[in-house]
Amino acid sequence: MNLLQKLRLWLTGSVYIGDRRKEGWTGSLPFYAFRCPIHGLVENYRQGFRQELRCPKCMKKALEKMRKP
Protein backbone atom coordinates (compact mmCIF):
# COMPACT_ATOMS: atom_id res chain seq x y z
CA MET A 1 0.00 0.00 0.00
CA ASN A 2 1.15 3.50 -0.73
CA LEU A 3 1.13 6.36 1.79
CA LEU A 4 -2.25 7.70 0.67
CA GLN A 5 -3.87 4.27 1.03
CA LYS A 6 -2.35 3.85 4.51
CA LEU A 7 -3.74 7.23 5.53
CA ARG A 8 -7.18 6.34 4.15
CA LEU A 9 -7.06 3.01 6.03
CA TRP A 10 -6.23 4.83 9.26
CA LEU A 11 -8.98 7.42 8.76
CA THR A 12 -11.84 5.28 7.44
CA GLY A 13 -10.99 1.75 8.61
CA SER A 14 -10.77 0.27 5.11
CA VAL A 15 -9.22 1.04 1.74
CA TYR A 16 -9.96 -0.16 -1.80
CA ILE A 17 -7.02 -2.17 -3.17
CA GLY A 18 -8.35 -3.27 -6.56
CA ASP A 19 -10.72 -5.58 -8.39
CA ARG A 20 -9.97 -9.31 -8.27
CA ARG A 21 -11.47 -12.48 -9.63
CA LYS A 22 -11.09 -15.77 -7.78
CA GLU A 23 -10.96 -19.12 -9.53
CA GLY A 24 -14.44 -20.22 -10.58
CA TRP A 25 -15.94 -16.72 -10.46
CA THR A 26 -17.54 -15.31 -13.60
CA GLY A 27 -16.67 -11.70 -12.76
CA SER A 28 -14.48 -9.64 -10.50
CA LEU A 29 -15.24 -7.84 -7.23
CA PRO A 30 -13.64 -4.87 -5.49
CA PHE A 31 -11.33 -5.94 -2.65
CA TYR A 32 -10.54 -3.88 0.44
CA ALA A 33 -7.82 -3.94 3.08
CA PHE A 34 -8.99 -3.49 6.67
CA ARG A 35 -7.93 -4.30 10.22
CA CYS A 36 -9.27 -7.32 12.08
CA PRO A 37 -8.93 -6.93 15.87
CA ILE A 38 -7.56 -10.49 16.07
CA HIS A 39 -5.56 -11.00 12.85
CA GLY A 40 -4.44 -7.46 12.02
CA LEU A 41 -4.39 -6.28 8.41
CA VAL A 42 -6.44 -8.53 6.09
CA GLU A 43 -8.19 -8.18 2.76
CA ASN A 44 -11.54 -9.34 1.46
CA TYR A 45 -14.59 -8.20 -0.50
CA ARG A 46 -17.85 -6.83 0.94
CA GLN A 47 -20.33 -9.57 1.76
CA GLY A 48 -23.99 -10.05 2.54
CA PHE A 49 -27.01 -7.80 2.37
CA ARG A 50 -25.29 -5.19 4.55
CA GLN A 51 -22.10 -5.30 2.45
CA GLU A 52 -19.88 -5.92 5.50
CA LEU A 53 -16.15 -6.55 5.47
CA ARG A 54 -15.51 -9.85 7.24
CA CYS A 55 -12.12 -11.23 8.19
CA PRO A 56 -11.48 -14.35 6.07
CA LYS A 57 -9.33 -15.89 8.84
CA CYS A 58 -12.07 -15.44 11.46
CA MET A 59 -14.65 -16.86 9.03
CA LYS A 60 -12.46 -19.91 8.38
CA LYS A 61 -11.96 -20.45 12.11
CA ALA A 62 -15.72 -20.23 12.77
CA LEU A 63 -16.46 -22.70 9.97
CA GLU A 64 -13.91 -25.18 11.34
CA LYS A 65 -15.46 -24.84 14.81
CA MET A 66 -18.93 -25.58 13.39
CA ARG A 67 -17.69 -28.68 11.57
CA LYS A 68 -16.19 -30.28 14.70
CA PRO A 69 -18.41 -32.94 16.33
Biopython code that builds the backbone (N, CA, C, O; Angstrom):
import numpy as np
from Bio.PDB.StructureBuilder import StructureBuilder

atoms = [
    (1, "MET", "N", (0.829, -1.178, 0.000)),
    (1, "MET", "CA", (0.000, 0.000, 0.000)),
    (1, "MET", "C", (0.881, 1.252, 0.000)),
    (1, "MET", "O", (1.939, 1.300, 0.628)),
    (2, "ASN", "N", (0.408, 2.244, -0.719)),
    (2, "ASN", "CA", (1.149, 3.497, -0.727)),
    (2, "ASN", "C", (0.722, 4.357, 0.475)),
    (2, "ASN", "O", (-0.183, 3.985, 1.223)),
    (3, "LEU", "N", (1.373, 5.490, 0.644)),
    (3, "LEU", "CA", (1.128, 6.355, 1.795)),
    (3, "LEU", "C", (-0.317, 6.857, 1.849)),
    (3, "LEU", "O", (-0.913, 6.913, 2.924)),
    (4, "LEU", "N", (-0.872, 7.216, 0.710)),
    (4, "LEU", "CA", (-2.254, 7.703, 0.671)),
    (4, "LEU", "C", (-3.232, 6.605, 1.100)),
    (4, "LEU", "O", (-4.182, 6.872, 1.836)),
    (5, "GLN", "N", (-3.001, 5.384, 0.644)),
    (5, "GLN", "CA", (-3.865, 4.266, 1.030)),
    (5, "GLN", "C", (-3.752, 3.990, 2.530)),
    (5, "GLN", "O", (-4.755, 3.711, 3.187)),
    (6, "LYS", "N", (-2.535, 4.066, 3.070)),
    (6, "LYS", "CA", (-2.349, 3.846, 4.506)),
    (6, "LYS", "C", (-3.084, 4.907, 5.318)),
    (6, "LYS", "O", (-3.686, 4.599, 6.346)),
    (7, "LEU", "N", (-3.035, 6.147, 4.862)),
    (7, "LEU", "CA", (-3.740, 7.231, 5.533)),
    (7, "LEU", "C", (-5.250, 7.009, 5.479)),
    (7, "LEU", "O", (-5.946, 7.189, 6.478)),
    (8, "ARG", "N", (-5.747, 6.620, 4.314)),
    (8, "ARG", "CA", (-7.177, 6.342, 4.154)),
    (8, "ARG", "C", (-7.618, 5.184, 5.061)),
    (8, "ARG", "O", (-8.694, 5.228, 5.657)),
    (9, "LEU", "N", (-6.774, 4.153, 5.156)),
    (9, "LEU", "CA", (-7.059, 3.013, 6.029)),
    (9, "LEU", "C", (-7.159, 3.477, 7.473)),
    (9, "LEU", "O", (-8.067, 3.067, 8.197)),
    (10, "TRP", "N", (-6.244, 4.321, 7.894)),
    (10, "TRP", "CA", (-6.232, 4.825, 9.259)),
    (10, "TRP", "C", (-7.472, 5.691, 9.533)),
    (10, "TRP", "O", (-8.063, 5.611, 10.610)),
    (11, "LEU", "N", (-7.854, 6.505, 8.565)),
    (11, "LEU", "CA", (-8.978, 7.424, 8.758)),
    (11, "LEU", "C", (-10.344, 6.746, 8.670)),
    (11, "LEU", "O", (-11.230, 7.029, 9.476)),
    (12, "THR", "N", (-10.516, 5.859, 7.702)),
    (12, "THR", "CA", (-11.843, 5.285, 7.443)),
    (12, "THR", "C", (-12.005, 3.837, 7.905)),
    (12, "THR", "O", (-13.133, 3.359, 8.028)),
    (13, "GLY", "N", (-10.911, 3.137, 8.160)),
    (13, "GLY", "CA", (-10.994, 1.754, 8.606)),
    (13, "GLY", "C", (-10.853, 0.736, 7.491)),
    (13, "GLY", "O", (-10.644, -0.448, 7.756)),
    (14, "SER", "N", (-10.965, 1.182, 6.242)),
    (14, "SER", "CA", (-10.774, 0.270, 5.106)),
    (14, "SER", "C", (-10.309, 1.078, 3.898)),
    (14, "SER", "O", (-10.502, 2.291, 3.827)),
    (15, "VAL", "N", (-9.691, 0.375, 2.953)),
    (15, "VAL", "CA", (-9.217, 1.044, 1.743)),
    (15, "VAL", "C", (-9.343, 0.082, 0.555)),
    (15, "VAL", "O", (-9.015, -1.100, 0.656)),
    (16, "TYR", "N", (-9.821, 0.612, -0.557)),
    (16, "TYR", "CA", (-9.958, -0.164, -1.804)),
    (16, "TYR", "C", (-8.568, -0.500, -2.321)),
    (16, "TYR", "O", (-7.709, 0.377, -2.413)),
    (17, "ILE", "N", (-8.341, -1.771, -2.660)),
    (17, "ILE", "CA", (-7.023, -2.168, -3.170)),
    (17, "ILE", "C", (-7.070, -2.715, -4.593)),
    (17, "ILE", "O", (-6.025, -3.034, -5.160)),
    (18, "GLY", "N", (-8.249, -2.831, -5.174)),
    (18, "GLY", "CA", (-8.347, -3.268, -6.560)),
    (18, "GLY", "C", (-9.401, -4.336, -6.771)),
    (18, "GLY", "O", (-9.866, -4.965, -5.820)),
    (19, "ASP", "N", (-9.771, -4.533, -8.022)),
    (19, "ASP", "CA", (-10.722, -5.585, -8.386)),
    (19, "ASP", "C", (-9.970, -6.888, -8.582)),
    (19, "ASP", "O", (-8.868, -6.906, -9.130)),
    (20, "ARG", "N", (-10.575, -7.981, -8.128)),
    (20, "ARG", "CA", (-9.966, -9.306, -8.274)),
    (20, "ARG", "C", (-11.032, -10.318, -8.651)),
    (20, "ARG", "O", (-12.218, -10.142, -8.369)),
    (21, "ARG", "N", (-10.577, -11.382, -9.295)),
    (21, "ARG", "CA", (-11.473, -12.482, -9.633)),
    (21, "ARG", "C", (-10.830, -13.761, -9.116)),
    (21, "ARG", "O", (-9.689, -14.078, -9.454)),
    (22, "LYS", "N", (-11.576, -14.492, -8.292)),
    (22, "LYS", "CA", (-11.090, -15.771, -7.782)),
    (22, "LYS", "C", (-11.436, -16.877, -8.764)),
    (22, "LYS", "O", (-12.315, -16.722, -9.612)),
    (23, "GLU", "N", (-10.740, -17.983, -8.639)),
    (23, "GLU", "CA", (-10.962, -19.118, -9.527)),
    (23, "GLU", "C", (-12.407, -19.597, -9.410)),
    (23, "GLU", "O", (-12.910, -19.809, -8.307)),
    (24, "GLY", "N", (-13.066, -19.765, -10.546)),
    (24, "GLY", "CA", (-14.443, -20.215, -10.578)),
    (24, "GLY", "C", (-15.465, -19.091, -10.624)),
    (24, "GLY", "O", (-16.646, -19.339, -10.870)),
    (25, "TRP", "N", (-15.036, -17.874, -10.394)),
    (25, "TRP", "CA", (-15.936, -16.720, -10.464)),
    (25, "TRP", "C", (-16.131, -16.313, -11.914)),
    (25, "TRP", "O", (-15.227, -16.481, -12.733)),
    (26, "THR", "N", (-17.293, -15.785, -12.238)),
    (26, "THR", "CA", (-17.542, -15.310, -13.598)),
    (26, "THR", "C", (-17.131, -13.851, -13.778)),
    (26, "THR", "O", (-16.886, -13.408, -14.900)),
    (27, "GLY", "N", (-17.055, -13.107, -12.682)),
    (27, "GLY", "CA", (-16.669, -11.701, -12.757)),
    (27, "GLY", "C", (-15.730, -11.341, -11.616)),
    (27, "GLY", "O", (-15.344, -12.194, -10.817)),
    (28, "SER", "N", (-15.376, -10.089, -11.557)),
    (28, "SER", "CA", (-14.479, -9.642, -10.497)),
    (28, "SER", "C", (-15.233, -8.773, -9.494)),
    (28, "SER", "O", (-16.295, -8.229, -9.798)),
    (29, "LEU", "N", (-14.667, -8.651, -8.295)),
    (29, "LEU", "CA", (-15.243, -7.842, -7.233)),
    (29, "LEU", "C", (-14.186, -6.907, -6.670)),
    (29, "LEU", "O", (-12.996, -7.220, -6.720)),
    (30, "PRO", "N", (-14.601, -5.763, -6.134)),
    (30, "PRO", "CA", (-13.643, -4.870, -5.487)),
    (30, "PRO", "C", (-13.196, -5.450, -4.138)),
    (30, "PRO", "O", (-14.025, -5.882, -3.337)),
    (31, "PHE", "N", (-11.898, -5.456, -3.900)),
    (31, "PHE", "CA", (-11.332, -5.940, -2.646)),
    (31, "PHE", "C", (-10.839, -4.762, -1.822)),
    (31, "PHE", "O", (-10.409, -3.740, -2.356)),
    (32, "TYR", "N", (-10.913, -4.932, -0.503)),
    (32, "TYR", "CA", (-10.537, -3.882, 0.439)),
    (32, "TYR", "C", (-9.585, -4.446, 1.479)),
    (32, "TYR", "O", (-9.679, -5.615, 1.854)),
    (33, "ALA", "N", (-8.668, -3.606, 1.943)),
    (33, "ALA", "CA", (-7.819, -3.939, 3.080)),
    (33, "ALA", "C", (-8.453, -3.293, 4.304)),
    (33, "ALA", "O", (-8.954, -2.170, 4.233)),
    (34, "PHE", "N", (-8.431, -4.008, 5.431)),
    (34, "PHE", "CA", (-8.985, -3.493, 6.673)),
    (34, "PHE", "C", (-8.340, -4.230, 7.835)),
    (34, "PHE", "O", (-7.678, -5.251, 7.644)),
    (35, "ARG", "N", (-8.535, -3.709, 9.034)),
    (35, "ARG", "CA", (-7.929, -4.304, 10.218)),
    (35, "ARG", "C", (-8.935, -5.171, 10.969)),
    (35, "ARG", "O", (-10.036, -4.736, 11.306)),
    (36, "CYS", "N", (-8.520, -6.408, 11.220)),
    (36, "CYS", "CA", (-9.267, -7.322, 12.080)),
    (36, "CYS", "C", (-8.669, -7.168, 13.481)),
    (36, "CYS", "O", (-7.445, -7.131, 13.611)),
    (37, "PRO", "N", (-9.488, -7.079, 14.529)),
    (37, "PRO", "CA", (-8.935, -6.929, 15.873)),
    (37, "PRO", "C", (-8.089, -8.126, 16.313)),
    (37, "PRO", "O", (-7.249, -7.997, 17.203)),
    (38, "ILE", "N", (-8.307, -9.280, 15.698)),
    (38, "ILE", "CA", (-7.561, -10.489, 16.070)),
    (38, "ILE", "C", (-6.371, -10.727, 15.144)),
    (38, "ILE", "O", (-5.272, -11.010, 15.620)),
    (39, "HIS", "N", (-6.569, -10.617, 13.829)),
    (39, "HIS", "CA", (-5.558, -10.995, 12.846)),
    (39, "HIS", "C", (-4.792, -9.832, 12.224)),
    (39, "HIS", "O", (-3.881, -10.051, 11.426)),
    (40, "GLY", "N", (-5.145, -8.616, 12.574)),
    (40, "GLY", "CA", (-4.444, -7.463, 12.019)),
    (40, "GLY", "C", (-4.939, -7.122, 10.618)),
    (40, "GLY", "O", (-6.132, -7.227, 10.331)),
    (41, "LEU", "N", (-4.029, -6.719, 9.759)),
    (41, "LEU", "CA", (-4.385, -6.277, 8.409)),
    (41, "LEU", "C", (-4.735, -7.474, 7.523)),
    (41, "LEU", "O", (-3.922, -8.379, 7.334)),
    (42, "VAL", "N", (-5.959, -7.464, 6.984)),
    (42, "VAL", "CA", (-6.441, -8.531, 6.094)),
    (42, "VAL", "C", (-7.120, -7.887, 4.901)),
    (42, "VAL", "O", (-7.324, -6.673, 4.877)),
    (43, "GLU", "N", (-7.465, -8.689, 3.921)),
    (43, "GLU", "CA", (-8.189, -8.177, 2.756)),
    (43, "GLU", "C", (-9.303, -9.133, 2.377)),
    (43, "GLU", "O", (-9.180, -10.349, 2.521)),
    (44, "ASN", "N", (-10.397, -8.556, 1.886)),
    (44, "ASN", "CA", (-11.544, -9.339, 1.457)),
    (44, "ASN", "C", (-12.490, -8.416, 0.691)),
    (44, "ASN", "O", (-12.234, -7.219, 0.562)),
    (45, "TYR", "N", (-13.573, -8.981, 0.192)),
    (45, "TYR", "CA", (-14.590, -8.199, -0.499)),
    (45, "TYR", "C", (-15.800, -8.039, 0.415)),
    (45, "TYR", "O", (-15.960, -8.796, 1.373)),
    (46, "ARG", "N", (-16.647, -7.064, 0.124)),
    (46, "ARG", "CA", (-17.850, -6.830, 0.935)),
    (46, "ARG", "C", (-18.837, -7.976, 0.725)),
    (46, "ARG", "O", (-19.017, -8.462, -0.392)),
    (47, "GLN", "N", (-19.475, -8.399, 1.823)),
    (47, "GLN", "CA", (-20.332, -9.572, 1.760)),
    (47, "GLN", "C", (-21.675, -9.329, 2.408)),
    (47, "GLN", "O", (-21.807, -8.502, 3.310)),
    (48, "GLY", "N", (-22.671, -10.059, 1.939)),
    (48, "GLY", "CA", (-23.990, -10.050, 2.545)),
    (48, "GLY", "C", (-24.833, -8.851, 2.150)),
    (48, "GLY", "O", (-24.399, -7.965, 1.414)),
    (49, "PHE", "N", (-26.049, -8.856, 2.663)),
    (49, "PHE", "CA", (-27.009, -7.796, 2.372)),
    (49, "PHE", "C", (-26.496, -6.441, 2.841)),
    (49, "PHE", "O", (-26.731, -5.421, 2.192)),
    (50, "ARG", "N", (-25.792, -6.436, 3.979)),
    (50, "ARG", "CA", (-25.290, -5.187, 4.554)),
    (50, "ARG", "C", (-23.918, -4.795, 4.009)),
    (50, "ARG", "O", (-23.353, -3.780, 4.416)),
    (51, "GLN", "N", (-23.386, -5.594, 3.095)),
    (51, "GLN", "CA", (-22.097, -5.301, 2.453)),
    (51, "GLN", "C", (-20.992, -5.071, 3.492)),
    (51, "GLN", "O", (-20.289, -4.061, 3.450)),
    (52, "GLU", "N", (-20.852, -6.022, 4.426)),
    (52, "GLU", "CA", (-19.875, -5.924, 5.504)),
    (52, "GLU", "C", (-18.539, -6.509, 5.074)),
    (52, "GLU", "O", (-18.478, -7.422, 4.251)),
    (53, "LEU", "N", (-17.484, -5.972, 5.642)),
    (53, "LEU", "CA", (-16.153, -6.546, 5.468)),
    (53, "LEU", "C", (-15.928, -7.531, 6.608)),
    (53, "LEU", "O", (-15.963, -7.161, 7.782)),
    (54, "ARG", "N", (-15.696, -8.787, 6.249)),
    (54, "ARG", "CA", (-15.507, -9.846, 7.240)),
    (54, "ARG", "C", (-14.121, -10.441, 7.081)),
    (54, "ARG", "O", (-13.661, -10.697, 5.969)),
    (55, "CYS", "N", (-13.469, -10.656, 8.203)),
    (55, "CYS", "CA", (-12.119, -11.231, 8.188)),
    (55, "CYS", "C", (-12.182, -12.670, 7.669)),
    (55, "CYS", "O", (-12.907, -13.491, 8.231)),
    (56, "PRO", "N", (-11.437, -12.989, 6.608)),
    (56, "PRO", "CA", (-11.479, -14.355, 6.073)),
    (56, "PRO", "C", (-10.885, -15.379, 7.043)),
    (56, "PRO", "O", (-11.292, -16.541, 7.037)),
    (57, "LYS", "N", (-9.938, -14.965, 7.867)),
    (57, "LYS", "CA", (-9.333, -15.889, 8.840)),
    (57, "LYS", "C", (-10.318, -16.209, 9.956)),
    (57, "LYS", "O", (-10.415, -17.360, 10.383)),
    (58, "CYS", "N", (-11.046, -15.209, 10.432)),
    (58, "CYS", "CA", (-12.068, -15.442, 11.459)),
    (58, "CYS", "C", (-13.195, -16.312, 10.907)),
    (58, "CYS", "O", (-13.701, -17.192, 11.603)),
    (59, "MET", "N", (-13.588, -16.066, 9.652)),
    (59, "MET", "CA", (-14.648, -16.859, 9.030)),
    (59, "MET", "C", (-14.219, -18.323, 8.904)),
    (59, "MET", "O", (-15.014, -19.230, 9.151)),
    (60, "LYS", "N", (-12.980, -18.544, 8.525)),
    (60, "LYS", "CA", (-12.462, -19.909, 8.383)),
    (60, "LYS", "C", (-12.443, -20.612, 9.733)),
    (60, "LYS", "O", (-12.813, -21.781, 9.837)),
    (61, "LYS", "N", (-12.010, -19.893, 10.770)),
    (61, "LYS", "CA", (-11.964, -20.449, 12.115)),
    (61, "LYS", "C", (-13.359, -20.820, 12.604)),
    (61, "LYS", "O", (-13.542, -21.880, 13.202)),
    (62, "ALA", "N", (-14.341, -19.960, 12.357)),
    (62, "ALA", "CA", (-15.721, -20.231, 12.768)),
    (62, "ALA", "C", (-16.290, -21.430, 12.032)),
    (62, "ALA", "O", (-17.004, -22.237, 12.626)),
    (63, "LEU", "N", (-15.984, -21.557, 10.749)),
    (63, "LEU", "CA", (-16.461, -22.703, 9.968)),
    (63, "LEU", "C", (-15.855, -23.994, 10.479)),
    (63, "LEU", "O", (-16.550, -25.004, 10.584)),
    (64, "GLU", "N", (-14.559, -23.976, 10.800)),
    (64, "GLU", "CA", (-13.907, -25.177, 11.341)),
    (64, "GLU", "C", (-14.519, -25.565, 12.675)),
    (64, "GLU", "O", (-14.692, -26.751, 12.955)),
    (65, "LYS", "N", (-14.850, -24.579, 13.504)),
    (65, "LYS", "CA", (-15.458, -24.844, 14.806)),
    (65, "LYS", "C", (-16.833, -25.479, 14.642)),
    (65, "LYS", "O", (-17.200, -26.368, 15.410)),
    (66, "MET", "N", (-17.602, -25.027, 13.639)),
    (66, "MET", "CA", (-18.934, -25.577, 13.393)),
    (66, "MET", "C", (-18.862, -27.003, 12.871)),
    (66, "MET", "O", (-19.770, -27.794, 13.123)),
    (67, "ARG", "N", (-17.816, -27.343, 12.160)),
    (67, "ARG", "CA", (-17.687, -28.685, 11.570)),
    (67, "ARG", "C", (-17.241, -29.736, 12.580)),
    (67, "ARG", "O", (-17.437, -30.928, 12.343)),
    (68, "LYS", "N", (-16.643, -29.323, 13.709)),
    (68, "LYS", "CA", (-16.193, -30.282, 14.702)),
    (68, "LYS", "C", (-17.375, -30.915, 15.408)),
    (68, "LYS", "O", (-18.346, -30.233, 15.735)),
    (69, "PRO", "N", (-17.295, -32.253, 15.650)),
    (69, "PRO", "CA", (-18.411, -32.945, 16.330)),
    (69, "PRO", "C", (-18.509, -32.575, 17.797)),
    (69, "PRO", "O", (-19.389, -33.070, 18.501)),
]
sb = StructureBuilder()
sb.init_structure("model")
sb.init_model(0)
sb.init_chain("A")
sb.init_seg("    ")
for serial, (resi, resn, name, xyz) in enumerate(atoms, 1):
    if name == "N":
        sb.init_residue(resn, " ", resi, " ")
    sb.init_atom(name, np.array(xyz, "f"), 0.0, 1.0, " ", f" {name:<3s}", serial, name[0])
structure = sb.get_structure()
